[in-house]
Amino acid sequence: MAASLHHAVPKLTITTAARPESRWLSFNPVRCCAPTTTTTTTDAGAHRITVKNGNDSLDICRVLNGMWQTSGGWGRIDRDDAVEAMLRYADAGLSTFDMADHYGPAEDLYGIFINRLRRERPPEVLDRVRGLTKWVPPPVKMTGSYVRQNIDISRKRMDVSSLDMLQFHWWDYSNPGYLDALKHLNDLKEEGKIKTVALTNFDTERLQIILENGIPVVSNQVQHSLVDMRPQQKMAELCQLTGVKLITYGTVMGGLLSEKFLDTNLSIPFSAPPLNTPSLQKYKRMVDAWGGWSLFQSLLRTLNKIASKHGVSIPTVAVKYILDQPAVAGSMIGVRLGLAEHINDANAVFSLVLDEEDMNSIQEVSKKGKDLLKVIGDCGDEYRRI
């Protein structure tokens, strides 16, 4: 599985600050609505949750808006339309946005969006909004000045004095520089330039090493779906012991887990929707590794039956199932800003309760697939295989 993806940003002109060259990582990725920012449980109807470690804490919406789709390959993005869409999500209560240094103009769009919020919305709306970003550096020497330089770039692009959350990725575990980087990030947190430090695509072994080195991280963002249940095999156990939470992406598999692909046959030309986005292509490879298209159709039919029973959509069921898993604080849904919206479907997640029959039906088909921990390795290993 490819370790990196580099997409050009189609026809979107935004001035971005220069950043040291890095590899490009393919991440993927309901309404959180409302009135309160104090919900900290993971009960069925909770809209928000607090991720924390020691004195570090941040409350987020349990369903996050993933902005990988701004990096190119999903259709032309218009800046103004994208920002208007972000405002609609925030107004609907979908108030947590996830981005990265390499997601094309994502950080810049957030900066424009947050300024619109400051000017045009009451303080209570602004107070609920969270901007989570990632730093994906090459595995070079992690000096304090190098780390600071990169974090300052994200702060400038997002137009914030302090990043709500900085999620750190590291390519090469044989290079222990990730510990140096995290210590410098922790120093910047103490200076007030970062509110919380987190990880993305770290495996269980390295998460334990980081915690044993006394570095407080509040969460680890990992791929997690009904097809990819690897986080529940090792990672979730460590998270439950330590209090670190999981934020999941790929939960609707780029749209594969939807009615759009139900009862389709990819082997017959033009009989199924084209796999014409980087996320669809990426998660089709996961389907192949798990058990193939025929088994995936069995899963979609099961989900469709459950969705019809509850009057919701297949993606809503898929997201709710993962949100109910141990240690999961939030799940990502990718947003194609200005091109498509999922606010209504997303809103249904918090009123949906999957009963024992639903859970058993899903587990029965899910367990027929291959153990991806054995096929791929632990969380994030797909990005480190040559």
C-alpha positions as a Markdown table, in Angstrom:
| # | Residue | x | y | z |
|---|---|---|---|---|
| 1 | Met | 0.0 | 0.0 | 0.0 |
| 2 | Ala | 1.4 | 3.4 | -1.0 |
| 3 | Ala | 3.0 | 5.4 | 1.8 |
| 4 | Ser | 2.4 | 8.8 | 0.3 |
| 5 | Leu | 0.1 | 10.7 | -2.0 |
| 6 | His | 0.7 | 14.1 | -3.5 |
| 7 | His | -2.2 | 15.9 | -5.1 |
| 8 | Ala | -2.2 | 19.2 | -6.8 |
| 9 | Val | -4.8 | 21.7 | -5.6 |
| 10 | Pro | -7.2 | 22.4 | -8.6 |
| 11 | Lys | -7.7 | 26.1 | -9.3 |
| 12 | Leu | -7.6 | 27.5 | -5.8 |
| 13 | Thr | -5.5 | 30.5 | -5.3 |
| 14 | Ile | -4.5 | 31.1 | -1.8 |
| 15 | Thr | -1.1 | 32.4 | -0.6 |
| 16 | Thr | 0.5 | 29.9 | 1.6 |
| 17 | Ala | 3.6 | 30.3 | 3.8 |
| 18 | Ala | 6.6 | 28.3 | 2.7 |
| 19 | Arg | 7.3 | 25.1 | 4.6 |
| 20 | Pro | 10.3 | 22.8 | 4.6 |
| 21 | Glu | 9.7 | 19.9 | 2.2 |
| 22 | Ser | 8.0 | 16.8 | 3.6 |
| 23 | Arg | 6.5 | 13.6 | 2.3 |
| 24 | Trp | 2.8 | 13.7 | 1.6 |
| 25 | Leu | 0.6 | 11.3 | 3.7 |
| 26 | Ser | -2.8 | 10.1 | 2.6 |
| 27 | Phe | -5.2 | 10.5 | 5.5 |
| 28 | Asn | -8.5 | 10.4 | 5.3 |
| 29 | Pro | -11.1 | 11.1 | 7.5 |
| 30 | Val | -24.2 | 14.5 | 12.3 |
| 31 | Arg | -24.4 | 17.3 | 13.8 |
| 32 | Cys | -22.6 | 17.9 | 17.0 |
| 33 | Cys | -24.9 | 20.5 | 17.7 |
| 34 | Ala | -25.5 | 22.2 | 20.2 |
| 35 | Pro | -25.8 | 24.2 | 23.0 |
| 36 | Thr | -23.3 | 22.7 | 25.4 |
| 37 | Thr | -19.6 | 22.3 | 25.4 |
| 38 | Thr | -19.5 | 20.4 | 28.7 |
| 39 | Thr | -20.5 | 16.9 | 27.7 |
| 40 | Thr | -17.6 | 14.6 | 28.4 |
| 41 | Thr | -19.1 | 11.2 | 28.3 |
| 42 | Thr | -19.5 | 8.8 | 25.4 |
| 43 | Asp | -23.1 | 8.0 | 26.1 |
| 44 | Ala | -25.3 | 7.3 | 23.1 |
| 45 | Gly | -26.5 | 10.9 | 22.6 |
| 46 | Ala | -23.3 | 12.8 | 23.5 |
| 47 | His | -22.4 | 15.4 | 20.9 |
| 48 | Arg | -19.0 | 16.4 | 22.4 |
| 49 | Ile | -16.3 | 14.8 | 24.4 |
| 50 | Thr | -13.1 | 16.0 | 26.1 |
| 51 | Val | -9.9 | 14.3 | 25.2 |
| 52 | Lys | -7.3 | 14.8 | 28.0 |
| 53 | Asn | -4.0 | 13.7 | 29.5 |
| 54 | Gly | -3.1 | 15.2 | 32.9 |
| 55 | Asn | -3.7 | 19.0 | 32.7 |
| 56 | Asp | -4.1 | 19.0 | 28.9 |
| 57 | Ser | -7.7 | 18.8 | 27.6 |
| 58 | Leu | -9.7 | 19.8 | 24.6 |
| 59 | Asp | -13.4 | 19.3 | 24.0 |
| 60 | Ile | -14.3 | 18.3 | 20.4 |
| 61 | Cys | -17.3 | 17.3 | 18.4 |
| 62 | Arg | -17.6 | 13.5 | 18.3 |
| 63 | Val | -18.0 | 13.7 | 14.5 |
| 64 | Leu | -15.2 | 15.7 | 12.9 |
| 65 | Asn | -15.1 | 17.4 | 9.5 |
| 66 | Gly | -12.1 | 15.8 | 7.6 |
| 67 | Met | -10.5 | 18.2 | 5.2 |
| 68 | Trp | -8.2 | 15.9 | 3.2 |
| 69 | Gln | -10.6 | 16.4 | 0.3 |
| 70 | Thr | -9.3 | 20.0 | -0.1 |
| 71 | Ser | -5.9 | 18.7 | -1.2 |
| 72 | Gly | -7.0 | 17.8 | -4.8 |
| 73 | Gly | -8.5 | 14.8 | -6.6 |
| 74 | Trp | -12.1 | 15.3 | -5.4 |
| 75 | Gly | -13.2 | 18.0 | -7.8 |
| 76 | Arg | -12.5 | 21.7 | -8.2 |
| 77 | Ile | -12.7 | 23.6 | -5.0 |
| 78 | Asp | -13.8 | 27.3 | -5.0 |
| 79 | Arg | -12.4 | 29.1 | -2.0 |
| 80 | Asp | -15.5 | 31.2 | -1.3 |
| 81 | Asp | -17.8 | 28.3 | -1.7 |
| 82 | Ala | -15.6 | 26.2 | 0.6 |
| 83 | Val | -15.6 | 28.8 | 3.4 |
| 84 | Glu | -19.4 | 29.3 | 3.1 |
| 85 | Ala | -19.8 | 25.5 | 3.5 |
| 86 | Met | -17.6 | 25.6 | 6.6 |
| 87 | Leu | -19.8 | 28.2 | 8.1 |
| 88 | Arg | -22.9 | 26.0 | 7.5 |
| 89 | Tyr | -21.2 | 23.1 | 9.2 |
| 90 | Ala | -20.3 | 25.3 | 12.2 |
| 91 | Asp | -23.9 | 26.8 | 12.3 |
| 92 | Ala | -25.2 | 23.2 | 12.3 |
| 93 | Gly | -23.0 | 22.3 | 15.3 |
| 94 | Leu | -20.5 | 20.4 | 13.3 |
| 95 | Ser | -17.8 | 22.5 | 14.8 |
| 96 | Thr | -14.5 | 20.5 | 14.7 |
| 97 | Phe | -12.4 | 20.6 | 11.6 |
| 98 | Asp | -9.4 | 18.3 | 11.0 |
| 99 | Met | -6.7 | 19.2 | 8.6 |
| 100 | Ala | -2.9 | 18.9 | 8.0 |
| 101 | Asp | 0.1 | 20.9 | 6.8 |
| 102 | His | 0.0 | 19.0 | 3.5 |
| 103 | Tyr | -3.7 | 19.0 | 2.8 |
| 104 | Gly | -3.3 | 21.7 | 0.1 |
| 105 | Pro | -5.0 | 24.9 | 1.3 |
| 106 | Ala | -6.8 | 23.4 | 4.2 |
| 107 | Glu | -5.1 | 25.5 | 6.9 |
| 108 | Asp | -5.5 | 28.6 | 4.9 |
| 109 | Leu | -9.2 | 28.0 | 4.4 |
| 110 | Tyr | -9.5 | 27.5 | 8.1 |
| 111 | Gly | -7.8 | 30.9 | 8.7 |
| 112 | Ile | -10.3 | 32.6 | 6.4 |
| 113 | Phe | -13.2 | 30.7 | 8.0 |
| 114 | Ile | -12.2 | 31.6 | 11.6 |
| 115 | Asn | -12.0 | 35.3 | 10.7 |
| 116 | Arg | -15.5 | 35.1 | 9.2 |
| 117 | Leu | -16.7 | 33.6 | 12.4 |
| 118 | Arg | -15.0 | 36.3 | 14.5 |
| 119 | Arg | -16.8 | 39.0 | 12.4 |
| 120 | Glu | -20.1 | 37.4 | 11.7 |
| 121 | Arg | -21.1 | 35.0 | 14.5 |
| 122 | Pro | -21.8 | 35.4 | 18.2 |
| 123 | Pro | -19.0 | 34.4 | 20.6 |
| 124 | Glu | -20.8 | 31.2 | 21.6 |
| 125 | Val | -20.5 | 29.8 | 18.1 |
| 126 | Leu | -16.8 | 30.7 | 17.9 |
| 127 | Asp | -16.2 | 29.1 | 21.3 |
| 128 | Arg | -17.4 | 25.7 | 20.1 |
| 129 | Val | -15.2 | 25.6 | 17.0 |
| 130 | Arg | -12.0 | 23.6 | 17.0 |
| 131 | Gly | -9.3 | 23.4 | 14.4 |
| 132 | Leu | -7.1 | 20.2 | 14.6 |
| 133 | Thr | -4.1 | 20.0 | 12.4 |
| 134 | Lys | -1.2 | 17.6 | 11.7 |
| 135 | Trp | 2.5 | 18.0 | 11.2 |
| 136 | Val | 4.0 | 15.4 | 8.9 |
| 137 | Pro | 7.8 | 16.2 | 8.7 |
| 138 | Pro | 10.5 | 14.2 | 7.0 |
| 139 | Pro | 12.5 | 12.1 | 9.5 |
| 140 | Val | 15.3 | 14.7 | 9.8 |
| 141 | Lys | 17.0 | 15.9 | 12.9 |
| 142 | Met | 14.3 | 17.4 | 15.2 |
| 143 | Thr | 15.8 | 20.6 | 16.6 |
| 144 | Gly | 13.8 | 23.0 | 18.7 |
| 145 | Ser | 14.1 | 25.7 | 16.0 |
| 146 | Tyr | 13.0 | 23.4 | 13.2 |
| 147 | Val | 9.9 | 22.3 | 15.2 |
| 148 | Arg | 9.0 | 25.8 | 16.2 |
| 149 | Gln | 9.4 | 27.1 | 12.6 |
| 150 | Asn | 6.9 | 24.5 | 11.3 |
| 151 | Ile | 4.4 | 25.1 | 14.1 |
| 152 | Asp | 4.6 | 28.8 | 13.5 |
| 153 | Ile | 3.7 | 28.3 | 9.9 |
| 154 | Ser | 0.5 | 26.4 | 10.8 |
| 155 | Arg | -0.4 | 29.1 | 13.3 |
| 156 | Lys | 0.0 | 31.8 | 10.7 |
| 157 | Arg | -1.9 | 29.9 | 8.1 |
| 158 | Met | -4.8 | 29.1 | 10.5 |
| 159 | Asp | -4.6 | 32.7 | 11.9 |
| 160 | Val | -4.6 | 31.5 | 15.5 |
| 161 | Ser | -2.3 | 32.3 | 18.4 |
| 162 | Ser | -2.5 | 28.7 | 19.7 |
| 163 | Leu | -3.3 | 25.5 | 17.8 |
| 164 | Asp | -6.2 | 23.6 | 19.4 |
| 165 | Met | -4.5 | 20.3 | 18.7 |
| 166 | Leu | -1.3 | 19.4 | 16.9 |
| 167 | Gln | -1.3 | 15.7 | 15.7 |
| 168 | Phe | 2.2 | 14.5 | 15.0 |
| 169 | His | 3.1 | 11.8 | 12.4 |
| 170 | Trp | 6.5 | 10.1 | 12.0 |
| 171 | Trp | 7.6 | 8.0 | 9.0 |
| 172 | Asp | 10.6 | 6.0 | 10.3 |
| 173 | Tyr | 10.5 | 4.3 | 13.7 |
| 174 | Ser | 14.2 | 3.3 | 13.3 |
| 175 | Asn | 14.9 | 7.0 | 13.8 |
| 176 | Pro | 14.0 | 7.9 | 17.4 |
| 177 | Gly | 13.8 | 11.6 | 16.5 |
| 178 | Tyr | 10.1 | 11.4 | 17.0 |
| 179 | Leu | 10.7 | 11.6 | 20.8 |
| 180 | Asp | 12.8 | 14.7 | 20.3 |
| 181 | Ala | 10.1 | 16.3 | 18.2 |
| 182 | Leu | 7.4 | 15.5 | 20.7 |
| 183 | Lys | 9.4 | 16.9 | 23.5 |
| 184 | His | 9.8 | 20.2 | 21.5 |
| 185 | Leu | 6.1 | 20.2 | 20.8 |
| 186 | Asn | 5.4 | 19.8 | 24.5 |
| 187 | Asp | 7.7 | 22.8 | 25.1 |
| 188 | Leu | 5.6 | 24.8 | 22.6 |
| 189 | Lys | 2.5 | 23.7 | 24.4 |
| 190 | Glu | 3.9 | 25.0 | 27.6 |
| 191 | Glu | 4.5 | 28.3 | 25.9 |
| 192 | Gly | 0.9 | 28.5 | 24.8 |
| 193 | Lys | 1.4 | 28.0 | 21.1 |
| 194 | Ile | -0.3 | 24.6 | 21.2 |
| 195 | Lys | -3.2 | 23.6 | 23.5 |
| 196 | Thr | -2.9 | 19.8 | 23.1 |
| 197 | Val | -0.4 | 17.5 | 21.5 |
| 198 | Ala | -1.6 | 14.3 | 19.9 |
| 199 | Leu | -0.5 | 11.6 | 17.4 |
| 200 | Thr | -1.6 | 10.3 | 14.1 |
| 201 | Asn | -0.9 | 6.8 | 12.7 |
| 202 | Phe | 1.3 | 5.7 | 15.5 |
| 203 | Asp | 1.3 | 2.0 | 16.4 |
| 204 | Thr | 0.7 | 0.5 | 19.9 |
| 205 | Glu | 4.3 | -0.1 | 20.7 |
| 206 | Arg | 5.5 | 3.4 | 19.9 |
| 207 | Leu | 2.5 | 5.0 | 21.7 |
| 208 | Gln | 3.6 | 3.1 | 24.8 |
| 209 | Ile | 7.2 | 4.3 | 24.4 |
| 210 | Ile | 6.0 | 7.9 | 24.1 |
| 211 | Leu | 3.9 | 7.6 | 27.2 |
| 212 | Glu | 6.7 | 5.9 | 29.1 |
| 213 | Asn | 8.9 | 8.9 | 28.2 |
| 214 | Gly | 6.5 | 11.1 | 30.1 |
| 215 | Ile | 5.2 | 12.9 | 27.0 |
| 216 | Pro | 1.5 | 13.6 | 27.4 |
| 217 | Val | -0.6 | 13.0 | 24.3 |
| 218 | Val | -4.4 | 13.2 | 24.3 |
| 219 | Ser | -5.2 | 11.1 | 21.3 |
| 220 | Asn | -4.0 | 9.0 | 18.3 |
| 221 | Gln | -5.7 | 9.4 | 15.0 |
| 222 | Val | -6.0 | 6.0 | 13.2 |
| 223 | Gln | -7.8 | 4.4 | 10.3 |
| 224 | His | -10.8 | 2.5 | 11.7 |
| 225 | Ser | -13.9 | 1.2 | 10.0 |
| 226 | Leu | -16.1 | -1.9 | 9.8 |
| 227 | Val | -13.6 | -3.3 | 7.5 |
| 228 | Asp | -10.5 | -2.2 | 9.4 |
| 229 | Met | -11.0 | -3.1 | 13.0 |
| 230 | Arg | -7.3 | -3.2 | 13.8 |
| 231 | Pro | -7.4 | -0.5 | 16.5 |
| 232 | Gln | -9.6 | -2.7 | 18.6 |
| 233 | Gln | -7.1 | -5.5 | 18.8 |
| 234 | Lys | -4.2 | -3.9 | 20.6 |
| 235 | Met | -4.4 | -0.1 | 20.5 |
| 236 | Ala | -7.7 | 0.3 | 22.3 |
| 237 | Glu | -6.5 | -1.8 | 25.2 |
| 238 | Leu | -3.5 | 0.5 | 25.8 |
| 239 | Cys | -5.7 | 3.5 | 25.3 |
| 240 | Gln | -8.2 | 2.3 | 27.9 |
| 241 | Leu | -5.4 | 1.7 | 30.4 |
| 242 | Thr | -3.8 | 5.2 | 29.8 |
| 243 | Gly | -6.8 | 7.4 | 29.0 |
| 244 | Val | -5.5 | 8.2 | 25.5 |
| 245 | Lys | -8.4 | 8.4 | 23.0 |
| 246 | Leu | -8.8 | 7.4 | 19.4 |
| 247 | Ile | -9.9 | 9.7 | 16.6 |
| 248 | Thr | -10.8 | 7.6 | 13.6 |
| 249 | Tyr | -10.6 | 8.3 | 9.9 |
| 250 | Gly | -11.7 | 6.2 | 6.9 |
| 251 | Thr | -14.8 | 5.4 | 8.9 |
| 252 | Val | -17.1 | 5.5 | 5.8 |
| 253 | Met | -14.2 | 4.4 | 3.6 |
| 254 | Gly | -14.3 | 7.4 | 1.3 |
| 255 | Gly | -18.0 | 6.7 | 0.5 |
| 256 | Leu | -17.7 | 3.0 | -0.2 |
| 257 | Leu | -19.8 | 2.4 | 2.9 |
| 258 | Ser | -22.9 | 3.9 | 1.4 |
| 259 | Glu | -26.0 | 3.1 | -0.7 |
| 260 | Lys | -24.1 | 4.3 | -3.8 |
| 261 | Phe | -22.1 | 1.1 | -3.9 |
| 262 | Leu | -24.8 | -1.3 | -2.7 |
| 263 | Asp | -25.5 | -4.1 | -5.2 |
| 264 | Thr | -22.8 | -3.1 | -7.6 |
| 265 | Asn | -20.3 | -5.2 | -9.6 |
| 266 | Leu | -17.0 | -3.5 | -10.2 |
| 267 | Ser | -15.9 | -6.2 | -12.7 |
| 268 | Ile | -18.6 | -5.1 | -15.2 |
| 269 | Pro | -17.7 | -1.9 | -17.0 |
| 270 | Phe | -20.0 | 1.0 | -16.2 |
| 271 | Ser | -22.2 | -1.0 | -13.9 |
| 272 | Ala | -20.9 | 0.8 | -10.7 |
| 273 | Pro | -19.9 | 4.3 | -9.8 |
| 274 | Pro | -16.3 | 5.1 | -10.8 |
| 275 | Leu | -13.6 | 4.9 | -8.2 |
| 276 | Asn | -12.6 | 8.4 | -9.2 |
| 277 | Thr | -11.2 | 9.9 | -6.0 |
| 278 | Pro | -8.0 | 9.2 | -4.0 |
| 279 | Ser | -10.1 | 8.1 | -1.0 |
| 280 | Leu | -12.3 | 5.6 | -3.0 |
| 281 | Gln | -9.2 | 4.1 | -4.6 |
| 282 | Lys | -7.4 | 3.9 | -1.2 |
| 283 | Tyr | -10.2 | 2.2 | 0.6 |
| 284 | Lys | -11.0 | -0.2 | -2.3 |
| 285 | Arg | -7.5 | -1.6 | -1.6 |
| 286 | Met | -8.5 | -2.1 | 2.0 |
| 287 | Val | -11.6 | -4.0 | 0.8 |
| 288 | Asp | -9.4 | -6.2 | -1.4 |
| 289 | Ala | -7.1 | -6.9 | 1.6 |
| 290 | Trp | -10.0 | -7.7 | 3.9 |
| 291 | Gly | -12.0 | -10.1 | 1.7 |
| 292 | Gly | -13.0 | -8.7 | -1.7 |
| 293 | Trp | -16.0 | -7.0 | -3.3 |
| 294 | Ser | -18.4 | -9.9 | -2.8 |
| 295 | Leu | -17.9 | -10.0 | 0.9 |
| 296 | Phe | -18.1 | -6.3 | 1.0 |
| 297 | Gln | -21.5 | -6.5 | -0.7 |
| 298 | Ser | -22.7 | -8.8 | 2.1 |
| 299 | Leu | -21.6 | -6.1 | 4.6 |
| 300 | Leu | -23.4 | -3.4 | 2.7 |
| 301 | Arg | -26.6 | -5.5 | 2.5 |
| 302 | Thr | -26.4 | -6.0 | 6.3 |
| 303 | Leu | -25.9 | -2.3 | 6.9 |
| 304 | Asn | -28.7 | -1.4 | 4.5 |
| 305 | Lys | -31.1 | -3.7 | 6.4 |
| 306 | Ile | -30.2 | -2.0 | 9.7 |
| 307 | Ala | -30.3 | 1.5 | 8.2 |
| 308 | Ser | -33.8 | 0.8 | 6.8 |
| 309 | Lys | -34.9 | -0.5 | 10.2 |
| 310 | His | -33.9 | 2.7 | 11.9 |
| 311 | Gly | -34.8 | 5.1 | 9.1 |
| 312 | Val | -31.2 | 6.3 | 8.6 |
| 313 | Ser | -28.4 | 5.9 | 6.0 |
| 314 | Ile | -25.7 | 3.3 | 5.6 |
| 315 | Pro | -23.0 | 5.8 | 6.5 |
| 316 | Thr | -24.8 | 6.8 | 9.6 |
| 317 | Val | -24.8 | 3.2 | 10.8 |
| 318 | Ala | -21.1 | 2.8 | 9.9 |
| 319 | Val | -20.1 | 5.9 | 11.9 |
| 320 | Lys | -22.3 | 5.0 | 14.9 |
| 321 | Tyr | -20.8 | 1.5 | 15.1 |
| 322 | Ile | -17.3 | 2.8 | 15.3 |
| 323 | Leu | -18.2 | 5.6 | 17.7 |
| 324 | Asp | -19.5 | 2.9 | 20.0 |
| 325 | Gln | -16.2 | 1.1 | 20.1 |
| 326 | Pro | -13.9 | 1.2 | 23.1 |
| 327 | Ala | -11.6 | 4.2 | 23.4 |
| 328 | Val | -13.0 | 6.0 | 20.3 |
| 329 | Ala | -13.6 | 9.7 | 21.1 |
| 330 | Gly | -14.6 | 10.8 | 17.6 |
| 331 | Ser | -14.9 | 9.7 | 14.0 |
| 332 | Met | -14.0 | 11.6 | 10.8 |
| 333 | Ile | -16.3 | 12.2 | 7.9 |
| 334 | Gly | -14.6 | 13.8 | 4.9 |
| 335 | Val | -16.2 | 17.0 | 3.6 |
| 336 | Arg | -16.1 | 18.1 | 0.0 |
| 337 | Leu | -16.6 | 21.7 | 0.8 |
| 338 | Gly | -18.8 | 23.5 | -1.7 |
| 339 | Leu | -19.4 | 20.3 | -3.7 |
| 340 | Ala | -21.5 | 18.1 | -1.4 |
| 341 | Glu | -22.8 | 18.1 | 2.2 |
| 342 | His | -23.8 | 15.4 | 4.7 |
| 343 | Ile | -25.2 | 17.5 | 7.5 |
| 344 | Asn | -28.6 | 15.8 | 7.5 |
| 345 | Asp | -27.2 | 12.2 | 7.5 |
| 346 | Ala | -24.6 | 13.2 | 10.1 |
| 347 | Asn | -27.2 | 14.7 | 12.4 |
| 348 | Ala | -28.8 | 11.3 | 12.7 |
| 349 | Val | -25.8 | 9.7 | 14.3 |
| 350 | Phe | -26.5 | 11.0 | 17.7 |
| 351 | Ser | -30.1 | 9.8 | 17.9 |
| 352 | Leu | -29.3 | 6.3 | 16.5 |
| 353 | Val | -29.0 | 3.5 | 19.0 |
| 354 | Leu | -27.8 | 0.2 | 17.6 |
| 355 | Asp | -29.4 | -2.7 | 19.5 |
| 356 | Glu | -27.9 | -6.1 | 20.2 |
| 357 | Glu | -29.4 | -7.6 | 17.0 |
| 358 | Asp | -27.8 | -4.9 | 14.9 |
| 359 | Met | -24.4 | -5.4 | 16.5 |
| 360 | Asn | -24.6 | -9.2 | 16.2 |
| 361 | Ser | -25.5 | -8.9 | 12.5 |
| 362 | Ile | -22.6 | -6.5 | 11.7 |
| 363 | Gln | -20.1 | -8.6 | 13.7 |
| 364 | Glu | -21.3 | -11.8 | 11.9 |
| 365 | Val | -20.3 | -10.5 | 8.5 |
| 366 | Ser | -17.3 | -8.5 | 9.7 |
| 367 | Lys | -15.6 | -11.5 | 11.2 |
| 368 | Lys | -15.7 | -13.3 | 7.8 |
| 369 | Gly | -13.1 | -11.0 | 6.6 |
| 370 | Lys | -9.3 | -11.4 | 7.0 |
| 371 | Asp | -7.5 | -10.2 | 10.1 |
| 372 | Leu | -5.9 | -7.0 | 8.8 |
| 373 | Leu | -3.6 | -6.9 | 11.8 |
| 374 | Lys | -1.9 | -10.0 | 10.3 |
| 375 | Val | -2.2 | -8.8 | 6.7 |
| 376 | Ile | -1.1 | -5.2 | 7.1 |
| 377 | Gly | 0.2 | -4.8 | 10.7 |
| 378 | Asp | -0.7 | -2.5 | 13.5 |
| 379 | Cys | -2.3 | 0.9 | 13.2 |
| 380 | Gly | -0.3 | 3.1 | 10.7 |
| 381 | Asp | 1.9 | 0.3 | 9.4 |
| 382 | Glu | 0.4 | 0.7 | 5.9 |
| 383 | Tyr | 2.3 | 4.0 | 5.7 |
| 384 | Arg | 5.6 | 2.4 | 6.6 |
| 385 | Arg | 5.7 | -0.6 | 4.3 |
| 386 | Ile | 8.1 | -0.4 | 1.4 |
